[in-house]
Amino acid sequence: MKTEYDIVIVGGGMVGAAIACALGGSRYQVTLIEGHYPDAFETGQPHDLRVSALSVASETLLRNIGAWDGITSRRSCPYRRMKVWEANESAATLFDSEEIGEAHLGHIVENRVTQLALLETVKQHNNIDLICPAKTKRVDYSSGSSIVELEDGREIVGRLLIGADGGESKVRQAAGIGITKWDYNQQALVASVVTSYPQQDITWQQFTPTGPLAFLPLSGNHASLVWYNTPDEIKRLMAMSDHVFLEAVHQEFPSCLGKIDQLLDRSYFPLRRQHAQSYVAEGVALAGDSAHMIHPLAGQGVNIGFMDVAMLAEVLLDAQEQGDRFYSKETLAKYEKARRHQNLLMMQTMDAFYHVFSNDNLPLKLLRNLGLGVANKLPFAKPHITRFAMGLEGPVPSLARRT
Ligand SMILES: Cc1cc2nc3c(=O)[nH]c(=O)nc-3n(C[C@H](O)[C@H](O)[C@H](O)COP(=O)(O)OP(=O)(O)OC[C@H]3O[C@@H](n4cnc5c(N)ncnc54)[C@H](O)[C@@H]3O)c2cc1C
């Protein structure tokens, strides 16, 4: 059985579901195909390991597409301050939302909560069919109209195929779009913990030669710790019993962490940098991790994915308004032009952080301290960095702009 749509989105993670919401209410007939429906949220459930720091620009997009209330009504944690410093150095740089007249710098939200709020919004739109859970068996890309075959034999046909299916994107592969990639010599161990402090409003990161140690506040006295280190060291930390691991946390993390009362869960993630050689071709567009994967040390991966969403939706809605061929390479190139360069800049900035901070080389050490010192002392530099972290610096697509 074949069902035809204008737009077929493969992957209903945070990015794919957000694209569907942004196209909700338009004249496009859209389908969103997702392999796994996230588990229902219940108050009092333990926090998930996968959390993201969502910028103010992402919050604005999520508000504008009707999903933000579904996040805050479930669970989220605003943070107002962000502190960074280097181990064994006294100078720390503090970014405070009050200094620029903002209520907060961002929110830490469990990825599942964001995805649930988005999928709930998707279901409210008559022009969008959610096919979930449904595994994609085959993607047959054609510049005229592509076919997605599901494991149950159904065939979904679309003029425009959007790949939001993550780093291993089948859509990207089917369209023959190549990637450049390398693995960082670093992995991220994420631990969900209960702290002895009440709810906090600060996220902090201490740089060490082997990688940063980061703290992200969650609701109540819960928090997420991220320990970046070499794959061998992460393997050693993962093999420890909970008790020994907590001792290592207390020893290695800075004293401002305080006492950890309980370790709830931990896991680790390999870190890869990956960039699609093109984001678009005739009849196909890539967004989010299917187009780019970056080092998570500044928490920007899904934030730049959400800016892809805002820009792609803007281009598609504009094409409908103007009566342009929405699936043509010419139309889609406007999206690529606006996003690829911005994402590359963000990747290069993260790479610079990774290389400059992850070593003991003396000139780089001086450079780092100079950099952090400059950020602290120059009154005009800090607000720019703060606004950059909030996603408000540089070109912001209109769907993510505050009115
Ligand atoms: C340790 C760590 C910490 C991070 N912290 C942050 C942070 O603080 N802030 C931030 O902005 N980013 C952060 N990131 C990055 C962020 O997690 C990713 O950028 C984000 O999850 C990408 O979302 P996505 O929807 O593009 O892709 P994915 O999350 O990979 O979603 C892809 C979706 O497609 C579905 N899918 C895949 N293939 C198919 C198929 N064939 N058929 C049907 N469905 C399919 C999957 O089920 C999935 O739901 C972090 C990453 C890591 C590893």
The ligand as an SDF file (V2000), in Angstrom:
LIG
                    3D

 53 58  0  0  0  0  0  0  0  0999 V2000
   26.8220   13.3960   26.2750 C   0  0  0  0  0  0  0  0  0  0  0  0
   26.0480   14.3340   25.4000 C   0  0  0  0  0  0  0  0  0  0  0  0
   25.5440   15.5210   25.9420 C   0  0  0  0  0  0  0  0  0  0  0  0
   24.8500   16.4170   25.1310 C   0  0  0  0  0  0  0  0  0  0  0  0
   24.4100   17.5800   25.6910 N   0  0  0  0  0  0  0  0  0  0  0  0
   23.8000   18.4970   24.9050 C   0  0  0  0  0  0  0  0  0  0  0  0
   23.3620   19.7510   25.4480 C   0  0  0  0  0  0  0  0  0  0  0  0
   23.5040   20.0300   26.6460 O   0  0  0  0  0  0  0  0  0  0  0  0
   22.7790   20.6450   24.6050 N   0  0  0  0  0  0  0  0  0  0  0  0
   22.6190   20.3870   23.2680 C   0  0  0  0  0  0  0  0  0  0  0  0
   22.1270   21.2640   22.5330 O   0  0  0  0  0  0  0  0  0  0  0  0
   22.9950   19.2030   22.7290 N   0  0  0  0  0  0  0  0  0  0  0  0
   23.5840   18.2600   23.5100 C   0  0  0  0  0  0  0  0  0  0  0  0
   23.9700   17.0650   22.9700 N   0  0  0  0  0  0  0  0  0  0  0  0
   23.6720   16.7820   21.5610 C   0  0  0  0  0  0  0  0  0  0  0  0
   22.2260   16.2990   21.3710 C   0  0  0  0  0  0  0  0  0  0  0  0
   21.9690   15.1760   22.2050 O   0  0  0  0  0  0  0  0  0  0  0  0
   21.9910   15.9030   19.8920 C   0  0  0  0  0  0  0  0  0  0  0  0
   22.4320   16.9570   19.0730 O   0  0  0  0  0  0  0  0  0  0  0  0
   20.4970   15.6520   19.6480 C   0  0  0  0  0  0  0  0  0  0  0  0
   20.0440   14.5230   20.3580 O   0  0  0  0  0  0  0  0  0  0  0  0
   20.2370   15.4290   18.1470 C   0  0  0  0  0  0  0  0  0  0  0  0
   18.8560   15.2940   17.9160 O   0  0  0  0  0  0  0  0  0  0  0  0
   18.3090   14.7020   16.5340 P   0  0  0  0  0  0  0  0  0  0  0  0
   16.8250   14.7060   16.6650 O   0  0  0  0  0  0  0  0  0  0  0  0
   18.9470   15.4260   15.4060 O   0  0  0  0  0  0  0  0  0  0  0  0
   18.8930   13.2410   16.4560 O   0  0  0  0  0  0  0  0  0  0  0  0
   18.6190   11.9790   17.3880 P   0  0  0  0  0  0  0  0  0  0  0  0
   18.4880   12.4030   18.8230 O   0  0  0  0  0  0  0  0  0  0  0  0
   19.6760   10.9870   17.0560 O   0  0  0  0  0  0  0  0  0  0  0  0
   17.1900   11.4470   16.9130 O   0  0  0  0  0  0  0  0  0  0  0  0
   17.0370   10.7090   15.7360 C   0  0  0  0  0  0  0  0  0  0  0  0
   15.6750   10.0360   15.8120 C   0  0  0  0  0  0  0  0  0  0  0  0
   15.4560    9.3310   14.5970 O   0  0  0  0  0  0  0  0  0  0  0  0
   14.9310    8.0560   14.8810 C   0  0  0  0  0  0  0  0  0  0  0  0
   15.3600    7.1910   13.7690 N   0  0  0  0  0  0  0  0  0  0  0  0
   16.6200    6.9280   13.3780 C   0  0  0  0  0  0  0  0  0  0  0  0
   16.6180    6.1480   12.2990 N   0  0  0  0  0  0  0  0  0  0  0  0
   15.3190    5.9140   11.9950 C   0  0  0  0  0  0  0  0  0  0  0  0
   14.6820    5.1640   10.9830 C   0  0  0  0  0  0  0  0  0  0  0  0
   15.3780    4.5110   10.0650 N   0  0  0  0  0  0  0  0  0  0  0  0
   13.3230    5.1220   10.9770 N   0  0  0  0  0  0  0  0  0  0  0  0
   12.5970    5.7830   11.9050 C   0  0  0  0  0  0  0  0  0  0  0  0
   13.1590    6.5180   12.8840 N   0  0  0  0  0  0  0  0  0  0  0  0
   14.4990    6.5770   12.9300 C   0  0  0  0  0  0  0  0  0  0  0  0
   15.5100    7.6580   16.2210 C   0  0  0  0  0  0  0  0  0  0  0  0
   14.6830    6.7290   16.8940 O   0  0  0  0  0  0  0  0  0  0  0  0
   15.5700    9.0150   16.9420 C   0  0  0  0  0  0  0  0  0  0  0  0
   14.3930    9.2660   17.6700 O   0  0  0  0  0  0  0  0  0  0  0  0
   24.6620   16.1370   23.7540 C   0  0  0  0  0  0  0  0  0  0  0  0
   25.1480   14.9480   23.2080 C   0  0  0  0  0  0  0  0  0  0  0  0
   25.8300   14.0480   24.0250 C   0  0  0  0  0  0  0  0  0  0  0  0
   26.3760   12.7710   23.4240 C   0  0  0  0  0  0  0  0  0  0  0  0
  1  2  1  0
  2  3  1  0
  2 52  2  0
  3  4  2  0
  4  5  1  0
  4 50  1  0
  5  6  2  0
  6  7  1  0
  6 13  1  0
  7  8  2  0
  7  9  1  0
  9 10  1  0
 10 11  2  0
 10 12  1  0
 12 13  2  0
 13 14  1  0
 14 15  1  0
 14 50  1  0
 15 16  1  0
 16 17  1  0
 16 18  1  0
 18 19  1  0
 18 20  1  0
 20 21  1  0
 20 22  1  0
 22 23  1  0
 23 24  1  0
 24 25  2  0
 24 26  1  0
 24 27  1  0
 27 28  1  0
 28 29  2  0
 28 30  1  0
 28 31  1  0
 31 32  1  0
 32 33  1  0
 33 34  1  0
 33 48  1  0
 34 35  1  0
 35 36  1  0
 35 46  1  0
 36 37  1  0
 36 45  1  0
 37 38  2  0
 38 39  1  0
 39 40  1  0
 39 45  2  0
 40 41  1  0
 40 42  2  0
 42 43  1  0
 43 44  2  0
 44 45  1  0
 46 47  1  0
 46 48  1  0
 48 49  1  0
 50 51  2  0
 51 52  1  0
 52 53  1  0
M  END
$$$$
